[in-house]
Amino acid sequence: MAQQKTQIVRLAKIQVDPAQLDKYNAALKLQMETAVRLEHGVLTYYAVADKTNPAHITILEIYADTAAYKLHIETPHFKKYKEAVQHIVTALELVDVTLIGAATKPAM
């Protein structure tokens, strides 16, 4: 549990231009997959869309620590994502949260 105390856990609440949702989702998926694959300090990404309004997206991000987050936002793939979505995202709210617990089934 001591390791979790240094983690950065964040919710990104994003509103996207509905007419460009497919383009946004493609850019997001590429950025997430690249970050998890290449960056040791990027631990988790979960992106979900509101069922009644798919242009409202929430992302759960977990980084090993502050240094991992700072490194992440300076990577070429993150900068490419930000450039690609700068005119697609209509609102962004970042909310730092505390992880209370997690439960997952083991890989089968």
Protein Blocks (a to p, Z undefined) as FASTA:
>chain_A
ZZmmmpccddddddddfklmmmmmmmmmmmmmmmmmmmmklmbdcddddfklmkbccddd
ddfblmlmmmmmmpmklmmmmmmmmmmpmbdcddddddfbdcddddZZ
